Amino acid sequence: MNTRESIIQAHDLTGGYKGKAVWKQADFSIAKGDFVGVLGPNGGGKTTLFRLLLGLIQPISGELSIFGAGPERGNPRIGYVPQRHSVDSETSIEALEIVRLGLNGNRLGFDSPKEAARSREEALDALKAVGAENLAHSPIGSLSGGESQRVFLAQALVGKPDILLLDEPLANLDIRRESEMVELIAGVVRARGVTVLLIAHNINPLLPVLNRVMYVANGRVATGNPGDVLNSESLSALYDSPVEVLRDSRGRIAIVGAEEGAHHHDHHDHHE
């Protein structure tokens, strides 16, 4: 029994758009400090889950509470890094200013000198937390994908949120940088007691650090400890179709058969 403080709770929750359900009857509880890997095929409803938590859409039915209340749009206690930031290579705004936007949004430019100095210091602290203080004065448009990912992570962290929602932060990183990013996020989680929900295509970089899994597929959400969810029996039941979970000598996982059971055409979902 998990006796730690629960900060996200769902009961009989159905999520979707315009009354059309993407997944139904989800029950889950996420505790303070949990590191949750959110997995499943494209179109399965992972982003729907994030939009519900962010208060951008309302549940079709059921209950969802965060910090003991309904989701609230723009809640400063939730940091969010979307999958894609459209950054033009010509964008000359400094990384430090991008991070400051996470503190006071559109009020930038209306700070008193004292407030501006304080917000710059907090932004620099956030960049330090993600190992990117050397990028503070670099134009955001000049940064590599991995560097800009760190800057946007710092932007999400600068307001000291209790929950961090990360949508595919490992996309387009090579294997070494995937591991670096996971370690970075895990370090922040441990140091600050932040609860993380991280959408990923590949579970393997997360295996050393996550303690919970949410698998969103076939109109349903399966939640639990990694060993309870990431096995052939559980995933076969979720997909209503034979799925095998294979492990190699290093403990890495390959999920076989999920694509066929998912009735979709994206075959990149579970690649090693």
Rosetta blueprint (number, residue, H / E / L):
1 M L
2 N L
3 T L
4 R L
5 E L
6 S E
7 I E
8 I E
9 Q E
10 A E
11 H E
12 D E
13 L E
14 T E
15 G E
16 G E
17 Y E
18 K L
19 G L
20 K E
21 A E
22 V E
23 W E
24 K E
25 Q E
26 A E
27 D E
28 F E
29 S E
30 I E
31 A E
32 K L
33 G L
34 D L
35 F E
36 V E
37 G E
38 V E
39 L E
40 G L
41 P L
42 N L
43 G L
44 G L
45 G L
46 K H
47 T H
48 T H
49 L H
50 F H
51 R H
52 L H
53 L H
54 L L
55 G L
56 L L
57 I L
58 Q L
59 P L
60 I L
61 S E
62 G E
63 E E
64 L E
65 S E
66 I E
67 F L
68 G L
69 A E
70 G L
71 P L
72 E L
73 R L
74 G L
75 N L
76 P L
77 R L
78 I E
79 G E
80 Y E
81 V E
82 P L
83 Q L
84 R L
85 H L
86 S L
87 V L
88 D L
89 S L
90 E L
91 T L
92 S L
93 I L
94 E E
95 A H
96 L H
97 E H
98 I H
99 V H
100 R H
101 L H
102 G H
103 L H
104 N H
105 G H
106 N H
107 R H
108 L L
109 G L
110 F L
111 D L
112 S L
113 P H
114 K H
115 E H
116 A H
117 A H
118 R H
119 S H
120 R H
121 E H
122 E H
123 A H
124 L H
125 D H
126 A H
127 L H
128 K H
129 A H
130 V L
131 G L
132 A L
133 E H
134 N H
135 L H
136 A L
137 H L
138 S L
139 P E
140 I H
141 G H
142 S H
143 L L
144 S L
145 G H
146 G H
147 E H
148 S H
149 Q H
150 R H
151 V H
152 F H
153 L H
154 A H
155 Q H
156 A H
157 L H
158 V L
159 G L
160 K L
161 P L
162 D L
163 I E
164 L E
165 L E
166 L E
167 D E
168 E L
169 P L
170 L L
171 A L
172 N L
173 L L
174 D L
175 I H
176 R H
177 R H
178 E H
179 S H
180 E H
181 M H
182 V H
183 E H
184 L H
185 I H
186 A H
187 G H
188 V H
189 V H
190 R H
191 A H
192 R H
193 G L
194 V L
195 T E
196 V E
197 L E
198 L E
199 I E
200 A L
201 H L
202 N L
203 I L
204 N H
205 P H
206 L H
207 L L
208 P L
209 V L
210 L L
211 N L
212 R E
213 V E
214 M E
215 Y E
216 V E
217 A E
218 N L
219 G L
220 R E
221 V E
222 A E
223 T E
224 G E
225 N L
226 P H
227 G H
228 D H
229 V H
230 L L
231 N L
232 S H
233 E H
234 S H
235 L H
236 S H
237 A H
238 L H
239 Y H
240 D L
241 S L
242 P L
243 V L
244 E E
245 V E
246 L E
247 R E
248 D L
249 S L
250 R L
251 G L
252 R L
253 I E
254 A E
255 I E
256 V E
257 G L
258 A H
259 E H
260 E H
261 G H
262 A H
263 H L
264 H L
265 H L
266 D L
267 H L
268 H L
269 D L
270 H L
271 H L
272 E L
